[in-house]
Amino acid sequence: MTYWSTLPHTDVTVSQGNLDRMIAQSPLTYFVIDLHGRAIGCAGMHAAPEVGFILHPDHWRNGFVSEAMTAILPYLFATSDLPALLADIDPRNVASRALLGRLGFRHTHDAQNTYCIEGTWSDSAYYASVRPTA
């Protein structure tokens, strides 16, 4: 959770509440990444127009988020009228920065001290993927 914008959940009810909100979406925009019946992460649009992803470290660098987002991004454009999808990452997160680039996102700008976790401020790097033309 080094590059996440919140602390890990300390109570399962917080995680359950997030899952309940995901399931209640219509159309669905944020998805659980499942491996052999076990949730290993999530990906998609958690709040329009911002997309994101998180994956358990045991499964990093196996292409799971890339595969999920490659399917999810066209779906998000098809089920919305958004002109672009946005992403916000910690600029130190080299893997997420590279993944966003492979997915066609372009760096738009940076901002300092955008969120504070237990007294430590972090910066943000912002990315955008413009709606593909037909």
C-alpha angles and dihedrals in degrees: 000000000000093000099032121112096230138042118261113276111266094193128049090222089070091054090044091052091052091049092048090053091050093051092048094057118113112225096020111245105166121054140193115239105226127196116186092334095313125109108236099167149328135250139176140061111333095174122008123286096007121091128192146158141208129191134185109256092238087070102042119130095020096106096249096127092041091052093046096047092045087061097036100050097062089045091053092052091046094051098043140046093226113141091212143004118229134207131193119198138168103261090228090064098097095174094054091045090054092046093051089051092052089049091056099258117144126211110249105175148322132239131195128229096006098154138015125213116187092335097314118114122214132193129229135224115203127212135183136199113198120218108268116247119237 
